[in-house]
């Protein structure tokens, strides 16, 4: 009964603990030295390349590879040391899936960062937006799958979780139906995100109009899309809405766009001089891309006429600025050269008030 308290047994136990600690120290040291040597050689080779992409990938995976090598070394030593194996194996079963998931996660992030870096050297803005959108969606999908599988493998190493799963196996059919019904919005969003990446109705950086909001697509998630408006508001739109409803994409193929400037004038206005001044100003403007400069009369009413001044530019931002400049210039030119062409309803009201006062 008092055998376990025998000092001789204490000596044997402490010897086993000391041997296990020494074996653990040696294994960790060898693994760390091996890691430093291997990565020193790899970094030397990558520094000799012309691009920095491979260095980005190597730096991303250094930490998980280091801990994975240490875990492998401890596992190999634990197979020859029963005392270390008794402590390490329960812990290792839980840590090994976590390390594998960490490595897979960092690989996805590293290759995504490398591909995005290569996109920055491209001179085609449409291709850049297309590839960046696909990268964002596929990387998030891969990250979700890696995290889900890793957590599942880690939970399966816990005996209590496995026993609960065995107990509930009989009701797996009902559980699957319940989970499927509860996860329907998430699965719908996942499918919508993948469909968005494949069909590309919009991309990161596109200028869109949806629900009366105009702005750039800043971020595309599985369940929602963030549209940043000109006044820096972030409009959150469900991903399904872009697939189920119509919306405007002003930069689907390119940034080149044609826009109107509307002028509402008195019917007495001389059209030919207005057209000549409009064409002269636009053709001399640095933001005009030499594609479209046209003025037509779109409406004619007894009290007013409507002129549509069409013009184009290389980018949407340049077109907006050009339209503002043309609108300001033409109003100023009309005030100086054809003041009678400007509609003056307020003067008619003042005249009527004066006549009423005189009566």
N, C-alpha and C positions, 0 to 999 in steps of 0.2 A: 504494500500500500504506500509505503514511503519511498518506493524505488525511484520515482520521478524526481525526488528531492535529493537524490544521491549526488554529491559533488562530482563524482566521476562522470555521471551522465551530463552534468553541466559542461564539463570540459569537452566531451564529445560534441555536444550541441553547439558550443561556441566555436569549435574547430570547423564544423560544417558551415556555420554562418560566415566565418572568416574566409573559408575557401570560396563560398558563393559570392561574397563581396569582392574578393580578389578577381575571380573569374569575370564578374560583371564589369569591374574597372578595366580589365585588360580588353574585353570585348568592345566596350565603348571607345577606348583609346584607339584600338586598331581601326574601328569603323570610322572614327573622326579623322584619323591620319589618312586613311584611304580616300575619304571624301575630299579632303583638302588637296591631295595630290591629283586626283582625277579632275577636279574642277579647275585646278591651276593649269593643267594641260589644255582643258577645253577652252578656258578663257584666253589662253595664249593663242590657240588656233582661231578662235572667233575674232580676236583683235587684228588678225592678219587679213581678214576678209574686207571687201570694199563696202559692205553694207553693215548697218548696226542692228539689223533685225535679229540675227542669230544671237547677238549679245543680250538683247531684250528677252528672248526666250529663255536663255540660260540663267539669267538673273532672277527670272520669275520662278523657276523650278528648283532653285538651289536649296531653299529651306525645307520643303517637303522631302526632297531626295536625301538630305542629310539625316533627318529623323527616320526615314524609311531604312537607310543603311544601318543606323544604330539599332533599330528594331530587329532587323534581320540578324545582325551579329549577336544580339542578346538571345534570340530564338535558337540560334545554332549552339551557343554555349549552354543554354538551359537543357538541351537534349542530353548533355553529358554530366549535368550536375542536378541531382534530384532535388536538393534544397532550393536551388534557384528556379527549377522548373515548377515546383509547387507554388511559388509566388508569382512567377511570370506568366504562366500559361493562362490562368483566368483573366489576367489583365491584358495579355497579348491578343486573345480572341476578340476583345473589345476594341483594341487600338489598331489592329491590322486593317480592318475595313475603313476605319477613319483615315488612316494614312493613305490608303489607296484612293479614297475619295478626294482627299486633299491634293494628291498628285494629279488626278484627272481634272479637278477644278482649276488648278494653276496652269495646266497645259491649255485648257480652253481659253483662259484669260490671256495667257501669253501669246497664243496664236492669233487671238482676236486683236490684241494690241499691235502685233506685228503687221497684220493685214491692214489695220487702220492707218498705221504709219506709212505703208506703201501707197495707200489711197491719197495721202497728202501730196504725193509727187505727181498725181495725175492732173492733166489739164482739161479734162472733160467733166464739167460739173454735174451733168446728168448721170453719167456712169458712176461718179463718186457717190451721189445720193442713193443710187440703186444698190450698189454694193454695201454701203454703210448700213442701209436699212436691213438687208439680208443678214449681215453680220450681227447686228443688234438682236434681231429676232432669234436667229439660230443659236447664238451664244447663250441667250437667256433660256431657251428651250433645253439646251445641253446642260446648263447649270442646274435647272430644276430637276432634270432626270438624274444627274449625278448626286445631288443632295437627297433626293427621294430614295434612290437605291442604297446610298451609304447609310442613311438613318435606318432603313429597313434591315440591312445586314448587321448593323450594330445592335439593334433591338433583338434580333434573333439569337444573339449570343447570350442573352440573359435568360436563365432557365425559367423564371417566372413568366416571361412573355411567351415562351414556347409552350408552356403548359396551358396558358390561357388560350392560345391559338388552337391547341389540340382539343380543348374542352368545347370551344365554339365552332369546331369544324362541322358538327351536325347541322348547325343553323347557317351554314355558309351561303346557301341559296338566298335566304331572306336578307342576310347581311349584304350580299352583293347587290340586291335590288335597292336596298336602302342607301348604300354608298353611291350607287349609280344615280339615284334620284337626287341625293344631296350634292353630288359633284357635277351635276349637269351644267350649271353656269360656268364652273371652272373649265370643264372639258370643252364647252362651247367657245369660251374665250381662247383656249389653247388652239383649237382648230381654226378659229378666226385669225389668230396671230400667224399661224403657219400659212394660211391662205393669203394673208396680207403679204408675207414674204415671197410667195410664189407668183401671185398675180400682179403685185405691185400697183395697186390703184393709187397709192401715194407713197412717198419716200421721205426720209428725214431731210429737212431743208426745203421741201416743196411749199409753195404758197397756195393755200386752200381757202375756200369759203364754205362754211357749214353752219347752219342754224343762225345765219346773219353775222357770224364772226369771221373776220378775215385775218389771217396770220400765217406764220411759218410753222411747219411741223417740227417741233423741238425734240420729241421723244416718242417712240412707239413701243408700247408694252403689250403683253398678251391680252390684257383686259381693257386698256384705255390708251388713248393717244393725247398727248399734250400739244396744244396749238398756242403759240406765243403771238399775241396781237401786237399792233404797232405801239400801243400805250403800255406794253410790258405786262399785260394781264396774261395769266396762264389759263386757257380754256381746256378743261378735261372732258374729252368726248369718248364714249364707249367705243371699243374697236368694232363691235357688231354694227354700229350705226353707219360706218363708212362702207360696209358691205351690203347693208339692207336698204339704205337710202341714198339718194343722189346728192352729190356735192360737186363743187367746182375746184378743179386743180389747174392753176394758172401756169404752172411750170412743169407740166407732164413730160413734154419732149425737150423743151429748151426754155431759157429765160426770156427769149425774144417775145415781145407782145405788142399789140396795137391797141390804143385806147382813144376815147373820144374826149373832146372839150365842147360842151354845149353852150351856145350863145342864143339868148332870147332877145330879139331886137324888134324895133318898130318896122312896119312894112315899108316905110319911106327910105329905109337904109339902102345904100348903093352896094350891091353884092360884089361886083368885080374888083373895086379897090380893096375891099376887105379880104378877098381871096388872095390878091397879089401880096398884100402885107403879111398875111398869115404864112404863105409859102416862103416869102423872103426871110422872115424871122426864123422859121423852123429850119430851113436849109442852112442858115448860118449858125445854128445852135450846136454846140459840141456834143450834146447828148443824143442827137438824132442819128439813127443808123442808116439813113438813106434808103429806107424801104417804102414807107408810106407817108405821104403828105397830101391830104385831099380834103376839100371842103364841099359839102352838099347841103341843100336846103331840104330838111326832112319833114317840116310842117309849115303850113301857111294858114293863119287864122285872120279874121278881120282886124284884130287888134295887135297881133304879133306874128312874127315868123321865128322859126327855129333853125339854126345853122349847126351842123355837126362837123367839127374840125377833127379829122382823123390823123393820127401821127403814131410813130413807132419808135422803139428804142431797143438796145441790146439786152437790158435787164429790167426787171419789174420796178426796182427802186429808181433807176434812171427814168423810166417812163413816168412814174408818179411825179418826179421833180420837173420833168419836161412839160407835163400837162399843167402843173401849177404855174410855171414860167409863162407858158403860152396864154393861159387864162388872164394872168396879171397884165401881160403886155398888150393883149388885144383890147382889154377894157380901157387901159390907158390910151391906146391909139384911137379908139372910138371917141373917147372924151375930148381928145385934142383935134381930131379930123372930121368926125361925123357925130357931133353931140346930139343932133336931132334923131339919130338912130337908136339912142338909149331910151327905153321905156320910162316914162315919168308919171306914174300914177299918183305919186304924192303931190306933184305940182297941180294936178287936176283937182285934188281934194282941197288944196290951199285956195285955188281960184274959186271953187264952189263956196268955200267959207267966206271969202271976200265978197262974193256976190250976195250971199245970204245976209251979211252984215250991212251991205249998202242998201238992200231992200228994206 
